[in-house]
Amino acid sequence: MQDCKQISFMIQINLRLLSQVFLLPIRRKDNNMKKEQMNVALDPALKAKIRGMYKSDNCSTMTEFVQKAVEFYIGYLESQNSINFIAPIITDTIKSTVYATEQRLARLLFKEAVETAKLANITAAFHNLDDNTLKSLHIRCVQEVSKINGILTLEDATKFQNGDE
C-alpha cells in the first residue's frame, strides 16, 4: 500500500514536470468547482480494475479516479500537440546551425586554399621543375594523403624530401 502511494506521488510530480516542459496548465483539484454528471458505459473488467485501484491512488471515490485518468489522458494528448508544434522548431534550428557551420567551413577552406596557392607560387618561383617531375610529385602526394587520411606532418615531408623514406 505504501508503494502505491509513493508511485502515485511520483506520477503527480512527473505530471507537473511534463506540464512545465510542454507548457501545459496544471489541473488542480478544486472542491468548490461544480461538477456535471455524465453517464459512461464501461466494460465490467475495466470497472473491476477501477474498483481495485482507486484507493491505491489516494482517490476517495471511483469518480475521482476516473476524472484523474481522463485529465491525465487529456494532458497526454495536449503534450502530443506540443510535440507536433516543437518538432518543426527543433528541425529549423538544427538546419540553421548546420547551414552556419557549412558557411564557416567554406570560409575556412577558401582561406586555406589561398594560403596553399601562395605557397605553391613561392615554391614554383624558386624551383624550375619539369612536367614529369610535377606529375610524379602529384601522384606521390595523392598516394601519401590517401594513405594517411589527410593528416600531414612536416616530419614525414622532410623524410621524403631527404630520401629517408
C-alpha positions, -999 to +999 in steps of 0.1 A: +000+000+000+029+024+008+045+016-025+013+026-043+012+059-025+048+066-035+041+057-071+011+079-071+032+108-057+059+102-083+033+102-111+019+135-098+055+150-097+062+137-132+029+152-145+038+186-130+073+184-147+057+174-180+032+202-178+061+226-172+081+212-201+052+213-226+037+245-210+005+227-202-018+241-175-016+221-142-050+208-132-056+212-096-084+196-076-110+222-067-137+211-043-157+242-049-160+235-086-195+225-097-195+191-114-218+178-141-229+143-142-221+122-172-232+086-179-204+064-192-206+027-202-176+007-191-167-029-196-171-049-164-134-058-164-124-022-166-149-013-138-134-040-117-099-026-123-111+009-113-127-005-082-095-023-073-072+007-080-089+039-069-080+037-033-044+029-040-042+062-060-054+081-029-088+087-045-118+088-022-142+077-050-141+059-083-154+091-099-124+110-087-101+082-101-118+083-135-116+121-135-079+119-128-074+093-155-093+114-180-073+145-171-041+125-174-051+113-209-061+149-220-027+161-208-011+133-228-030+144-259-021+180-254+015+171-250+014+153-283+001+185-299+030+204-282+055+179-297+040+184-331+045+221-326+080+218-312+094+193-337+095+217-367+111+244-345+138+220-335+143+209-371+146+245-383+171+253-355+192+223-365+191+232-401+202+268-394+230+256-372+242+232-399+240+259-425+260+283-404+286+256-398+288+250-436+293+287-442+322+288-416+338+258-431+335+272-466+352+304-455+380+284-438+385+262-468+387+293-490+414+309-467+433+276-467+432+274-505+445+310-508+474+301-484+482+269-504+482+288-536+506+314-522+529+286-511+527+268-544+536+300-563+565+308-539+578+272-544+574+274-582+593+307-583+624+292-566+624+258-584+624+251-621+605+218-622+597+200-654+563+185-662+574+149-655+587+158-620+555+177-612+533+147-623+553+123-603+552+146-573+514+149-577+510+111-578+532+107-548+513+133-528+479+118-537+491+084-526+506+098-493+474+118-485+452+087-492+475+065-470+475+089-440+438+100-443+448+136-450+469+141-418+501+157-430+532+163-409+563+183-416+584+154-404+570+130-430+575+155-458+611+162-446+619+125-446+605+121-481+625+151-494+657+138-478+652+104-493+648+087-459+615+071-470 
